[in-house]
């Protein structure tokens, strides 16, 4: 029996060892032949930090819920290079949501805004987007904040001395304007766990600054949750700040408050600058970061493969059945168009990026867009292979696209046409079942894997096993090709002749899949890189 035939039979998949195959190099699409005289500037830990949302002076009609166009509020370092990337749309794919927080007897709404940290634990608040044309990742956290009280680093409305600050901070009696803000690191270094940890720590610092500033305001302006004023029957404080418009600063208070904000802004920028200038660790190396103004150091061990993040696999296996994962991987290996749909931004990026990482030792060559803004949804008509995540997709639009669509929130896959299944599909699923079941729990889909430590160690171990099984399987498919093509290449047999002779040896029930697989761009790139250039 031929090597090709036996490797695609239902026997245990052989381990494929070859000195040509370097997993790290295979995963890095930037590796290619280059002129050794060319000096390439290494990317920093991150390129930019941005805050996106609505300006504090933005006018909102509170009588009806609506989405608002996002705007860039802050950028560090400051330059014009980001204007062409439409970062704002990726931070808020559907637009910025606003609301009114009512001041009730329980103070629950304001307590959450000032003291709460629910954004740390919800998967909906933390997500990643990718600007494919620049290999720039956006590591983002969205949280609700008082619209009229931007963080210290965001420029505030200019006022003349003695003028009332934030005069419409209050909406009616006892209401506060609230809007989403997005805090985001833009980096070519996919150190996702490090970026998220730094971001959460930075947000904690900004939160403390906000609380300090509340205490520095003249008392009628504070949003303090304590008051001895009598209450009306509807729970509002009578005669308190909830029913009283903000008072004026006197000139000295105005100067002191401005100086306080300037000092706080400098603190945050010192943290950002220190983080940006950190030395990049080698693969597998542990680093300890001591950033200014932060009480505790941050630790990070760089993965051996930069494009791999175990958190993606944990999330993928939590919410997607093993049968669906295998179906999605089959479509990806065959270069089908794949669309992932979910209202939860924190699920889109892990599923898209997690699926692409299961291809090792191959590298996805098509469009890879973990989160596609609604204003760019015409991209799904692109006549190229892609894996795209989007928050919503109408049935009418879905029917116009030749793609496999995974509706995450509904737990089902819709495909315009059938496609061949993976060879030895039943065995692959059987190999995955036990480890996948250790993680699978759709009820935990709302948990943020980067902030929650509950069950982390057990889930990570299972996720690594799942990844290893998938990577061995894909390596088995690639190994079958390499065994055959290597011998033909040494004999200088043309590619087309080699291709046809290989397909003739493949078992008939696998031939449809293997024919499409062997003609895919990721296989062509792999053969060109690791076989035809030796």
Protein Blocks (a to p, Z undefined) as FASTA:
>chain_A
ZZklmmmccbdcdddddfklcfklmmmmkbccddfkbccddddfbfbdcdddddfkbccd
fkbccddddddfbdcdddfklmmnommmmmmmnbpcdddddddfkommmmmmmmmcklmm
pmklgccdddfknopacddddddddfklccfklccddddehiaghkllpgcehiacdddd
ddddddfbfcfklmmmmmmmmmmmmmmmmmmmmmmpcfklpccfbdfbdcdfkopaehia
klpccddddfklmmmmmmmmmmmmmmmmmmmmmmmmpccddehiacddddehiabdcddd
ddfblkbcfklmmmmmmmpcfklmmmmmmmmmnopacddddfblklmmmmmmmmmmmmpc
bdcfbdcdfbacfklmmmmmpccdcddddfbdcfklmmmpccddddfknopacdfbdcdd
dehklmmmmmmmmmmmmmgcfklmmpcfklmmghklmmmmmmmmmmmmmmmmmmmmmmmm
mmmmmmmmmnopafklmmmmmmmmpcfklmmmmmmmmmpmklmmmmmmmmmmZZ
